[in-house]
Amino acid sequence: MKASLLAASCAIAFALGFAGQASAQIHNEHYACYDLKNKHPKGQTGTISNQVEALGTFEKCKLKQLCVPTLKNGGGIITNPTAHYCTYQCKGGKPAVAYTVTDQFGAGAVTTKKLRFIMNSCAKS
């Protein structure tokens, strides 16, 4: 009986260890964004819908940055090394929405001011 209880305890501890590692991987998704010199087409326009703007517009977009998966402070695992983002600087709406945000640097109240960037997933070669 003691042996099976010990085995069950070890199995639970082992499973929780992997669950902790899996959730840590999710929170280790960092990106480094690099300014670009480019000849990419300018002037894209369109509409957006998200948690800040139910229906918004954007215009005069210019490609500004390439964001790549990054290990920060030597830790974590890059779970999707091909997940790159292109950041476009755009003109758009000015919705004021209040949130509380929390990350590794702390927590605090924020209010949105205006749309400045749109990030699109992109491929690099």
N, C-alpha and C positions, 0 to 999 in steps of 0.2 A: 504494500500500500504506500509506504514512504517513497519507494522508488518511482512509482507511477505519479505521485504528487510532485516529486522533484522533477521528473521528466516533463510533466505538464507545465510546471512553473518555468522551466528552461525554455520550453516551446513558446510560451506567452512572451517571455522577456525577449526571445530571439525575434518574434514577429513584431513586437513593439519597437525594437531597435531598427528594423527595416522600415517600419511605418514612419518613424521619426526621420530617418534618412530621406525617405521619399518626399515628405513634406518640406524638409530642408532644401531639397533640390528645387522645388517650385519657387521658394523664396530667394534662391541664389541666381535668378535670372536677371542679369544686369546687362546693359548695353552701353557701349561707348560710341558717341556720335562725333564724326569728323566733318569739318567744313570742307566744301568741295569747290574746285575750280572746274567749270563744265560748260559745255555748249548744248545743254539739254533744252528742249523747247520750253518757252515761257507762256504764261497767260491762261493756264487751265482754269476753268470755271465749273461750278456744279452745286449740288445741294447736299446737305448732311442732315442726319437725324441721330441724336444720341441722348445721353442722360442730362446734358446741359441745355441743348437746344432741340426742341421737338421737331422743328423744321427750320433749318438755317441755310444760308448760301455762302459760297466762297468764290473768290475771283483773284486774278492777277497773281497766280502762284508761280514761284520760282524754286527750282531744286536747290537746296542749301546744304544738306548733310546726308551722309551715309552712316547708319547705325549698325554696329556689329555686336554679336553676342560676346560677352566679356566675363572673365573671372576677375573678381575684385578682392584685393587683399589676400590673394593666393588660395582662396577657398571655393568650395562648391564644384559643381559639374555643369558644363554646358550641355543641356539636354537636347538642343536642336541647333547644331552649328551652322545650318543653312538658313536660319531665320534672320534675315536682314531687313532693314527698313530704310526707305528713302524719306527724308523729311523735306516737305515743301513749305516755304513761307508764303502765307496767303493773307488776303484781306477778307474779313468776314464780320459776323455779327458781334454784338457787345452784350451778351446776356450776363446779368449779375446773379449768380447762384451761390449760396453759402454751403460749405461742406466742412467736415472735420477730417483731416487726412493724418495717417499714421504710417511712418516708415522707420527704417533703422536709425534715423537721425532724431526722431522724436515725433510728437503729435501736436497739432494745432489747428486753429480755425483759419480757413481761407475763403476767399470770394473770387469767383471768376470775373475777369474784366473784359477780355475780347479774344476772339479766335486769332491765333497767330500762326500755328503750324498744323499741318495735316501729315500724318505718317502713313505711308503705304508699304505693304510688304513688297520686297523687290528681290531680284536675283542678281548676283554679281559673278563675273567670270574673270 
